[in-house]
Amino acid sequence: MQTKTRACGLIHWNLSKKSEALALQWNYEGGDGRRTTRKGGNTMEDGTIVHVDYELYNNETGDLIETTREAVAKEHDAHQESRTYEPMVCVVGGGQLIPGFEEALGEAKKGKETEVVIAPADAYGEKDPSQIETISIDKLIRAVQDPNSLYIGAPVTIGNRQGHLSYLAAGRARIDYNHPMAGKSLKYSFNVVAVVEGKEDQVVALLQANTGHSGFEVSFDGDDLMIVLPQTMLFDTNAAMLKFRLVTTIRDAVECGKVSFIEVHEPRGFGVQDEEDDSDEGEDLSSLSVAQLKERCKAAGLPVGGKKADLVARLSQEEE
């Protein structure tokens, strides 16, 4: 959880060999099913911003699909070194979650582990046979950039429609345009670990969740909101378009008037020397998270790709 970001406000379909966060709303056609979540009044008011730790399983097979808990990921041999494991930010009643999880979250209590089984109709819908197409392998090859990268489950785009390859044999290919989780019963085990209070803290939580960056400075002047962007975001090529979406996301969750984004362009490598002066000579860079290492690399003008060991090596060389 692109990453980026594992936020309830982002709706995406990212098909990879390792599943990304799927606790998001997907618009589907058709599908009847049985609601299995509890009914009754909400424990939390709509609009409440919360941090949620969760595990998502295929209820039929017991396979782990996604989790925010690093220990659980390691236990199921699904750990990803390049991602940061942290609670997901959600807006209760925001309409960005699958319906079954949305209802369960509204009835949850802070600090209490909750388990809920969600039928397909309240998850990603029943599988629609009309959304499955069989085409020739020649047509499939013409539609993909690298035929050698194809595998069962691989994402493909045919005629501006995004689907995934579900069958390949005898000169024919089957493309499934249903959501990958369509027709599946899901099980969530989750805990609301924190309720975000205060407008400034709420805005910061939404910003971090929807951008993957940290270090925002937020203040209000009356109803007007001012946001100082972190240095790392100034290197984000998607930042300009992202601002428009952020304004909508913030205004949907927090009452505010004018929203101003402030960019402060510091000299190249700003902050790196200060951190070195204030730290012990023997700082253990390996104790930092991947996200922290990437932020330091960006601030120092270094590449941010590769594994954690690569990031540590680059920063160590820079210090020397």
VMD Tcl script that draws the C-alpha trace (Angstrom):
set ca {
  {0.00 0.00 0.00}
  {1.64 2.58 -5.15}
  {2.66 3.18 -2.72}
  {1.98 4.75 -1.88}
  {-0.16 5.11 -0.35}
  {-2.46 2.96 1.61}
  {-5.12 5.50 2.25}
  {-8.83 5.13 2.19}
  {-9.15 8.19 -0.01}
  {-7.26 6.63 -2.92}
  {-9.06 4.31 -5.32}
  {-6.86 2.19 -7.53}
  {-6.47 -1.21 -9.12}
  {-2.85 -2.21 -8.91}
  {-2.37 -5.78 -10.08}
  {1.03 -7.19 -9.25}
  {2.42 -10.58 -8.34}
  {2.17 -9.46 -4.74}
  {-1.23 -7.97 -3.92}
  {-1.39 -4.34 -2.86}
  {-3.97 -2.83 -0.51}
  {-7.45 -3.91 -1.51}
  {-9.46 -2.23 1.25}
  {-10.75 0.28 -1.27}
  {-14.00 0.95 -3.04}
  {-14.36 -0.59 -6.50}
  {-17.29 0.25 -8.73}
  {-18.68 -2.97 -10.15}
  {-21.65 -4.05 -12.21}
  {-24.09 -6.66 -11.00}
  {-23.63 -9.13 -8.16}
  {-26.06 -10.36 -5.54}
  {-24.93 -11.67 -2.18}
  {-25.68 -11.99 1.50}
  {-24.70 -9.28 3.97}
  {-22.80 -10.78 6.89}
  {-21.74 -7.65 8.79}
  {-23.54 -6.44 11.88}
  {-26.34 -3.91 11.76}
  {-27.22 -1.15 14.16}
  {-26.14 2.36 15.13}
  {-22.62 3.54 14.44}
  {-20.18 3.66 17.34}
  {-18.18 6.33 15.53}
  {-19.65 9.39 13.88}
  {-19.31 9.81 10.14}
  {-16.35 12.01 9.30}
  {-14.18 10.71 12.16}
  {-10.58 10.24 11.01}
  {-8.95 7.12 12.41}
  {-5.78 5.02 12.15}
  {-6.58 1.36 11.50}
  {-4.33 -1.69 11.72}
  {-5.78 -4.58 9.75}
  {-5.31 -7.96 8.16}
  {-7.27 -8.94 5.07}
  {-7.74 -12.62 4.21}
  {-9.44 -14.62 1.51}
  {-12.12 -16.16 3.73}
  {-12.38 -19.24 1.52}
  {-8.69 -20.17 1.43}
  {-7.32 -18.39 4.49}
  {-4.62 -16.74 2.38}
  {-3.37 -13.34 3.56}
  {-4.09 -10.66 0.94}
  {-2.87 -7.53 2.70}
  {-1.86 -6.27 6.14}
  {-0.54 -3.14 7.83}
  {1.18 -5.25 10.49}
  {4.79 -6.10 9.71}
  {4.91 -9.10 12.05}
  {1.89 -10.64 10.34}
  {3.44 -10.11 6.91}
  {6.61 -11.90 8.03}
  {4.60 -14.71 9.58}
  {2.87 -15.35 6.23}
  {6.06 -14.95 4.15}
  {4.55 -11.84 2.53}
  {6.93 -9.23 3.91}
  {8.02 -6.48 1.51}
  {11.31 -4.83 2.44}
  {10.59 -1.71 0.39}
  {7.34 -0.71 2.10}
  {6.61 0.91 5.43}
  {4.14 -0.95 7.63}
  {1.91 1.49 9.47}
  {-1.81 1.91 10.27}
  {-4.06 3.03 7.42}
  {-5.81 6.40 7.64}
  {-9.58 6.18 7.11}
  {-12.47 8.62 7.21}
  {-15.44 6.86 8.80}
  {-18.43 7.04 6.49}
  {-16.32 8.60 3.74}
  {-17.57 6.16 1.12}
  {-14.08 5.13 0.04}
  {-14.14 1.63 1.53}
  {-15.91 -1.50 0.36}
  {-19.43 -1.39 1.87}
  {-18.98 -4.29 4.30}
  {-15.79 -2.91 5.81}
  {-17.27 0.61 5.86}
  {-20.18 -0.62 8.00}
  {-17.96 -2.67 10.32}
  {-15.61 0.28 10.84}
  {-18.52 2.53 11.76}
  {-19.54 0.09 14.50}
  {-16.02 -0.55 15.81}
  {-14.58 0.68 19.10}
  {-11.13 2.12 19.57}
  {-8.60 -0.40 20.87}
  {-10.81 -3.45 20.32}
  {-9.78 -6.11 17.80}
  {-12.70 -6.79 15.49}
  {-13.19 -9.61 13.01}
  {-15.76 -9.48 10.24}
  {-16.56 -11.72 7.28}
  {-17.83 -9.87 4.21}
  {-19.85 -11.52 1.44}
  {-18.98 -10.71 -2.21}
  {-21.99 -8.42 -2.59}
  {-20.60 -6.14 0.14}
  {-17.02 -6.48 -1.06}
  {-16.11 -6.40 -4.76}
  {-19.26 -7.96 -6.18}
  {-20.01 -11.33 -7.69}
  {-17.99 -12.35 -10.72}
  {-19.83 -11.25 -13.89}
  {-19.37 -13.74 -16.76}
  {-20.06 -11.00 -19.31}
  {-16.88 -9.26 -18.12}
  {-14.71 -12.18 -19.29}
  {-13.44 -12.15 -22.89}
  {-11.58 -14.77 -24.92}
  {-9.21 -13.40 -27.56}
  {-6.46 -14.75 -29.81}
  {-2.90 -14.81 -28.52}
  {-1.93 -12.64 -31.49}
  {-4.31 -9.90 -30.31}
  {-2.93 -10.19 -26.79}
  {0.68 -9.90 -27.97}
  {-0.15 -6.81 -30.03}
  {-1.71 -5.18 -26.95}
  {1.20 -5.67 -24.53}
  {4.63 -4.05 -24.59}
  {6.57 -7.09 -23.43}
  {4.98 -10.49 -24.22}
  {7.70 -12.22 -22.17}
  {6.37 -10.55 -19.02}
  {2.97 -12.24 -19.28}
  {1.87 -14.63 -16.56}
  {-1.48 -15.85 -15.22}
  {-2.85 -12.93 -13.22}
  {-0.79 -10.34 -15.10}
  {-2.54 -6.98 -15.68}
  {-3.36 -6.29 -19.33}
  {-5.13 -3.50 -21.17}
  {-7.18 -4.42 -24.22}
  {-8.97 -1.64 -26.07}
  {-8.69 0.79 -23.14}
  {-10.16 -1.81 -20.77}
  {-8.03 -2.99 -17.84}
  {-8.23 -6.61 -16.85}
  {-6.00 -9.53 -15.96}
  {-4.91 -12.65 -17.80}
  {-6.75 -15.66 -16.39}
  {-6.03 -18.36 -19.01}
  {-3.51 -18.91 -21.79}
  {-3.39 -22.03 -23.98}
  {-4.06 -23.43 -27.46}
  {-3.64 -20.08 -29.18}
  {-6.30 -18.40 -27.04}
  {-6.18 -16.06 -24.07}
  {-8.88 -15.29 -21.54}
  {-9.05 -11.76 -20.13}
  {-11.06 -11.16 -16.96}
  {-12.24 -7.56 -16.52}
  {-13.82 -8.25 -13.13}
  {-12.05 -6.98 -10.04}
  {-9.49 -9.61 -8.90}
  {-11.43 -10.04 -5.65}
  {-14.84 -10.33 -7.36}
  {-16.82 -13.36 -6.19}
  {-14.67 -13.84 -3.10}
  {-15.71 -13.75 0.54}
  {-13.25 -11.66 2.58}
  {-12.29 -11.65 6.25}
  {-10.96 -8.57 8.01}
  {-9.32 -8.53 11.41}
  {-8.80 -4.91 12.40}
  {-8.26 -2.52 15.27}
  {-8.86 1.23 15.44}
  {-5.59 2.15 17.12}
  {-6.14 5.92 17.21}
  {-8.79 8.56 16.63}
  {-7.28 11.74 15.20}
  {-8.40 14.83 17.11}
  {-7.77 18.47 16.24}
  {-8.03 20.03 12.79}
  {-4.28 20.39 12.29}
  {-3.60 16.77 13.18}
  {-6.47 15.62 10.96}
  {-5.08 17.53 7.98}
  {-1.58 16.14 8.59}
  {-2.95 12.58 8.74}
  {-4.79 13.04 5.43}
  {-1.75 14.60 3.77}
  {0.60 11.83 4.83}
  {-1.84 9.10 3.88}
  {-2.57 10.50 0.43}
  {0.98 11.48 -0.55}
  {3.33 9.07 1.21}
  {5.38 12.08 2.42}
  {5.91 13.29 5.98}
  {7.10 16.57 7.47}
  {4.10 18.77 6.58}
  {3.66 21.96 8.59}
  {-0.03 22.83 8.97}
  {-1.65 25.91 10.49}
  {-5.00 27.68 10.42}
  {-5.61 31.43 10.23}
  {-9.26 31.52 11.12}
  {-10.83 29.11 8.62}
  {-8.00 29.46 6.09}
  {-5.57 26.56 5.90}
  {-1.85 26.93 5.18}
  {0.29 23.90 4.32}
  {4.09 24.07 4.11}
  {5.19 21.21 1.86}
  {8.14 19.05 2.94}
  {11.34 19.26 0.89}
  {10.90 15.67 -0.30}
  {7.59 16.52 -1.99}
  {9.25 19.19 -4.12}
  {10.96 16.36 -6.01}
  {7.63 14.59 -6.65}
  {6.73 14.98 -10.33}
  {3.07 14.32 -9.52}
  {2.87 16.99 -6.82}
  {1.19 19.63 -8.99}
  {-1.77 17.43 -9.94}
  {-1.83 15.90 -6.48}
  {-2.58 19.26 -4.86}
  {-5.98 19.49 -6.56}
  {-7.00 16.09 -5.21}
  {-5.65 16.92 -1.76}
  {-7.81 20.04 -1.55}
  {-10.92 17.97 -2.30}
  {-9.93 15.25 0.18}
  {-9.23 17.75 2.97}
  {-12.41 19.77 2.41}
  {-14.51 16.60 2.44}
  {-13.18 15.74 5.89}
  {-12.28 19.04 7.59}
  {-14.09 22.37 7.52}
  {-11.80 25.02 6.05}
  {-11.83 28.06 3.81}
  {-8.96 28.98 1.54}
  {-6.25 26.33 1.17}
  {-2.70 27.55 0.47}
  {0.29 25.34 -0.35}
  {3.65 26.90 0.51}
  {6.86 25.68 -1.13}
  {10.18 26.54 0.49}
  {13.08 25.75 -1.83}
  {16.16 25.22 0.33}
  {19.74 24.87 -0.99}
  {20.76 21.45 -2.28}
  {21.51 19.07 0.60}
  {19.74 21.30 3.16}
  {19.28 19.61 6.53}
  {21.69 16.75 5.94}
  {24.69 18.46 7.59}
  {22.58 19.62 10.52}
  {21.45 16.06 11.13}
  {25.04 14.85 11.03}
  {26.21 17.55 13.49}
  {23.43 16.77 15.95}
  {23.85 13.01 15.80}
  {26.42 10.73 17.33}
  {29.42 9.84 15.18}
  {28.38 6.23 15.14}
  {24.77 6.66 14.04}
  {23.34 3.33 12.98}
  {21.67 4.08 9.64}
  {20.36 0.54 9.45}
  {18.06 1.32 12.38}
  {16.15 3.82 10.23}
  {13.11 2.79 8.21}
  {13.21 2.61 4.42}
  {11.01 5.73 4.24}
  {13.42 7.68 6.48}
  {16.42 6.55 4.45}
  {14.72 7.61 1.21}
  {13.93 11.05 2.65}
  {17.59 11.52 3.60}
  {18.72 10.39 0.14}
  {16.33 12.82 -1.54}
  {17.47 15.70 0.66}
  {21.10 14.86 -0.20}
  {20.39 14.64 -3.91}
  {21.10 10.89 -3.98}
  {19.17 8.15 -5.87}
  {16.33 6.61 -3.85}
  {15.98 3.30 -5.68}
  {17.10 -0.12 -4.49}
  {16.87 -2.07 -1.28}
  {17.46 -0.82 2.25}
  {21.09 -1.94 2.15}
  {21.67 0.15 -0.99}
  {20.21 3.26 0.67}
  {22.39 2.77 3.78}
  {25.50 2.34 1.61}
  {24.81 5.56 -0.34}
  {24.28 7.61 2.80}
  {27.36 6.12 4.45}
  {29.49 7.06 1.45}
  {28.03 10.57 1.48}
  {28.98 11.01 5.14}
  {32.57 9.97 4.43}
}
mol new
graphics top color blue
foreach p $ca { graphics top sphere $p radius 0.5 }
foreach p [lrange $ca 0 end-1] q [lrange $ca 1 end] { graphics top cylinder $p $q radius 0.2 }
display resetview
